[in-house]
């Protein structure tokens, strides 16, 4: 299992994922930061970039913060 750092910018104009390092990403999502919408959208983007399914990823730290730690299989 690996850990990935993810910084999420909610309410962005367009959706994109930038790689900032070997285990660090920055996600810009259109979804608002409420009811977990931005988290779900960011996990979908990250999963696509890693070649995984979103349900395989888990937020282990920072569910209510822009800076998150994601656990990958």
N, C-alpha and C positions, 0 to 999 in steps of 0.2 A: 504494500500500500504506500502511495506517495501523497505528499502534501503539496498543494498549490496555493499561492497567494493570489487573491483576486480583488481588485478594486473596482467597484461598480459606480457608474454615474447614471442615475435614473433621470427620466424626463429629457433625454437627449433627442436631437432632431433626427438622427439615424442610428441604426444598430451596427456596431462594429466591435471587433475584439482585437486588441493589440498585444503582442508579446513583448514584455518588458525585460525578460530574463529567462533562464532555463526553466524556472518554476514560478514565474510571476506573469500575470496577465492584467490588463485593464479593459473593462467592458463598458461600452456606452449602449444603453438600452432605452427604448422609447417608453417603456412601462413606468408608471409612477411608483414611488417607494412607499407603497401601502399594501396591506393584506398579502405580502409576499410576492407581489406581481413582478417587481424588479428582480428579486432573487431567482424566481423561476425562469425568467427570460435570460438572465445572465448565465444560469446553469445550462440552458439549452445551447447558447452560443459556445460556451466552454466545452461542452460535451462534443459538439460538432467539430471543434478544432482538435480535440484529442482523439477523435474516432471512437467515442463511447456513446452510450445512451445517458440522457440526463438523470434517469433514476439510479444510475450507478454512482453518481456523485453525491456527496453529503457535506453540508455546511457544518463544520465542527466548531467554528468560532466566528463571531461577527454577524449573526443573523439579522441584527438590528443596526448594523453599522455598515458604512461603505467599504471598509477594509475587511475582507473575509479570508478565512483559511478553509480550503476545500480538500476533502479526503477523496482520493481516487483509488480504484482497485489496482 
